Amino acid sequence: MPIPAVYCKNCNQAVLTKEICDHVAAIFAKEGSDAWFTRPVNELMPADLKCPDCGGQDFSREEDILDVWFDSGVSYASVVEQDPRLGGRADLYLEGSDQHRGWFHTALLTSLATRGRAPYVSVLTHGFTLDGKGRKMSKSLGNTIAPQDIAKKSGAEILRLWVAAEDYREDVRISDEILNRLVEAYRRVRNTARFLISNLYDFDPSKDRVPVDQLDELDRWILQRTENLLSRCRDAYEKCEFHVVYHSVNNFCAVDLSAQYLDIVKDRLYCEGTNSTKRRAAQTTLYRILDVLVHLTAPILSFTTEEIWNYLPGKAGRPRAFFYRKFRNQTLASRM
């Protein structure tokens, strides 16, 4: 970004005024900042500009540019402050740890000096991506993994799941072995949702839901575990600790559901009468669990969430797409 100053050819006085800046800004808005170097200098100045010292009107342009960190450091002024929908201040600045002495630093300095406050509400710093052996990725080593290759092979959900599963506060590793483990974790979550949906094919929550006091003790136990999961994950989302969400949901599906509750409740689902209280109680529990899971996985597995949403019972009166609604902010008990 050029410095919009000029020098009087008669006395070499530097001239930089608000009028010059406004005139140049109008040109840049139409043509970009390269216009400073391509246009004749007289077109870059207001027509009546005179040297404040000698009154001369023949000028040469400043050839120096602003430091690149200053450019990025004041980006808030040309982005969030220009669009009223953005509230005039960024909610979050997100970048790698090297930006503490770069973008984060210059943005803070320039905003404090000119606005008296930080340009962001919060800052989130992430590490760098390494290969499975902890080496920096480079073309010469041949250890790079392109995101589009992952998406093409395993789907975009696996790439999103890898991002969420890693503790980004440290350098993160990626390899085929790591991705294969995530594929298995994804299948576990997806298959859990499929099992829940397959046993809700004749369940209408508006008519078949069973009151809490009629639920089996096992049902109340798993709902308490679901409540704990909801609380833990909601807190993790607030803190941007996405790896906590991943591990919590994965463990809940593998241990609490697949290895315990779902294995035990199959008898009620398959053997009890269609409209029996015991079967409807089990279905009520499955429905509540699925409702929580679809909310907790939405920011991480957005496509899968939308797919589950289309099969979730009780479509009447709810948004056509999941992401038309707000993130669940109630406890499970308040919705029971």
C-alpha positions, 0 to 999 in steps of 0.5 A: 500500500503506497504512502499518499504523500508528495514532495514539492519540487521547488523546496522538497517539502513533504505534503500529506493532508486529509484532502490528498488522502480522500482524493487518493482513496476515491481513486483506489476504490475504483482502480486499486492501489496500483493507480498510485504508481501508474497515474500521472502525479497531477491526477493523484492530487486535488487540483488546487493543491499548493505547497504550504511552504512556498506555494509551488504546485509541481510535485513528485510522488512518494515511492515508499510503501507502508509496512505490510504488517500495517496493511493487515493491521488496519484491515478491520477499518476496511472490513468490519467497520464498513458493513453495519451487519458486522457490528464494527468489530470482529468477534474473532481473529484466527491465525497461526502463532506467528501472528502474535508478533504480526497481524494480532500485534499491529491490529491491536496497536493501530486500533488502540491508538485510533479507536481506544479499544482492541479491534477484536473481541477474542483471538484464537491461535493455532499451531502448524500442520506436520506430517505423521512423523512430526516433520514440517511439510514440504514438496522436497520431502514429498510429505504434503497432503492436499485437503482436496485429496482427502475430500476426494478419497474420504469425503469432506466430513473426514477432513472436518473431523480431523480439524476438530479432533486435533488440539490446534493449540499445538502443532498438529499431525496428519497422515493416512494412518491418522485419517484412517482412524478418523474414518472409523470414528466417523463410521461409529457416530454415523452407525449409531445415528442410523441405529437410533433412526431405524428404531424410530420409524414408527415414533411420533414425538407429539403422540408417543412420547412417554413422561419421565416418571414412566421411563425405565431406570436404565432410560433415566441413567442414559439420559443423565449421561446424555445431559452430562455430554451436552453440558461438557460439549456446550462448554467446550464449544464456548471455549473453542475446544473442539477436540473435547467435543470430538472425543466426548461424542466418540466415547459416548457413542462407543461406550455409553451407547453401543457397549451398554445402553443400546445392547441392553435395550434391544429386547424392549425395542424388538420384543415388546408390543408396538405401542407398549409403554416399555417400547415407547419409553425406549423410543422416547429415550432414543429420540432425545439422545438423537436430538442431542447428538444432531446438535452437538455434531452439527458444527463438526459434521455439518453434512451428516447432521443435515442428513440425520435431520431429514430422517429425525421424527417430528418434522411438523413445525420445525425448520426444513433445514437444521442450520435454520435453527439456533444451536441448542442452549437448553439442558436436556431436562428442560426439554423433557 
